Each structure stands twice: as C-alpha cells, then as structure tokens.
Amino acid sequence: SSGINAEWPLRPGNVSGFSPDLPRSSPGVIQEEYLPERDVSEVLKQHKERQTKLADQMLAMTQNLKQVSVAARDIIIQDNKNLSGVQDVVDKNTAKLEKETSQLEKFNQSSGKCWVWTLIFVVMVIFIVMVVFIRLFPRKR
C-alpha cells in the first residue's frame, strides 16, 4: 500500500485541501476531502507541492543517512586499527609470558637439585662428625 508514514510532519490538518475530521481507512494514509469547487489545476498544484516537500524530506533523510553511514564507517575503521594494535600487544605479551614460564621452570628444576646437593652435604658432615666423635670418645669397657 502506498501510504504516508504516520511519523511524517504532513498530517491531514497540516495540508490545505484535507479535512482532519474524515475517518482514516488505515494508519498513515491521508484521505482527501472531495470539494467540487476546487479547480483541477489547484489540485495538481497542491499535489506537486506535496511531492516536492516529500522529495525534499527524502533528500534530507538520504543525506542524513549518508552522514551516519560515513561516521559509522570511520568508527569501524578506528576500531579495527585499535583491535590490530591490541592483537599485537597480546602477541608480544604471550611471547614474553612463554619465555618467563620457561625460565621459571628451569629455576624450579635447578633449585630442586640445589636442595638435594645441600642435603647430601649435610648428611656427609654429620657422618664425619660422628666418626670423629666415636674415635675421640671410645666406649668404656
């Protein structure tokens, strides 16, 4: 159906030649009041004016849509650049994290070996001290 949207500023009471009191067949459709005294050229002139207004409104809305589209495109381009930068930072951080993890694993392994050698040394010292103690203080018979 070719009706005018109810959101538009053209309403039956706003345009000459239309009566706001007439019933409407469907939302958004303007019904024209029949006036026999109106001249055909006047009706054509009013229709042409309405078409011109509608064309101007459509042009303005098209320009607005273009501006919004360009702004959205610019925002999307900027967001894509930001995402690329963030992805680079994430890649660098992942590489650093892997490097630090491997160094930590090496340190944990080497520190375990260090404790084992320390305990072996302590056991050997205790053994030597015990042998010396037994030699210095033999059992009485």
Long-range contacts (C-beta under 8 A, 24 or more apart in sequence): 1-26, 1-29, 3-27, 3-28, 3-29, 3-30, 4-28, 4-29, 4-30, 4-54, 8-57, 9-57, 10-50, 10-53, 10-54, 15-46, 15-50, 16-46, 17-43, 17-46
